[in-house]
Amino acid sequence: MLSLAWKAAKALWPRIKLLPLRAAVALGSAGLGQPPRPEQLLRAWCIVLPIGYLTWWAIPQVTWVMSPSISAWAVRAAPGVIHKGDLVSFMLSHPLAGPSPVPVTKYALCMPGDRLAMIEKPSMTPGVPGGEGDGYYYCNGHLLGVSKPIGRGGQRLAHFHPQGTVIPAGFIYVGSSHPNGFDSRYYGPVAIPRLTRMERVL
């Protein structure tokens, strides 16, 4: 037993030996044997604590955007009425998004009451069998984006077929101009209560 205790003490001695130095440095001393300088520690706290608090507060306020289809790296909630062109975030539930809902950020591109049209044309995607089509989506005559029948990973994509010529009340077509964007081209307009208006931070 004594042998085991001796070995443990011997192994811990290098760390124990440094404790006075660490305590001195923590109190603002220049090193071992030097007088403590508590005012140095207080100055350090005055700098570190506010930065730490601001970081703790700010991180939950920011959402990091992982999609290349949005011209922003980080966004935050900006309460207010959503207008055309605004950034919006919502939870997407879709088989291609995985088993659980995922947060996505898009642009509000076509608003309630706007005319939405989709024209199907033969697909321009290489390797797509004949008869497969791309969907060209227009809002008030302006091209929003083009859907593809096959994703980058080879998965089949079914594009959205509008049921009318106007975006219904309470819904917004969301997306981007990115050719590989996964947006309302594939799952249709999103209900406004599901959307959170966002603003760019970075």
Buried (B, 14 or more C-beta within 10 A) or exposed (E): EEEEEEEEEEEEEEEEEEEEEEEBBEBBBEEEEEEBBEEBBEEEEEEEEEEEEEEEEEEEEBBEBEBEBBEBEEBBEBEEEBEEEBBBBBEBEEEBBEEEEEEBBBBBBBBBEBBBBBEEEEBEBEEBEEEBBBBBBBBEEEEBBBBBBBBEEEEEBEBBEBEEEEBEEEBBBBBBEBEEBBBBBBBBBBEBEBBBBBEBBE
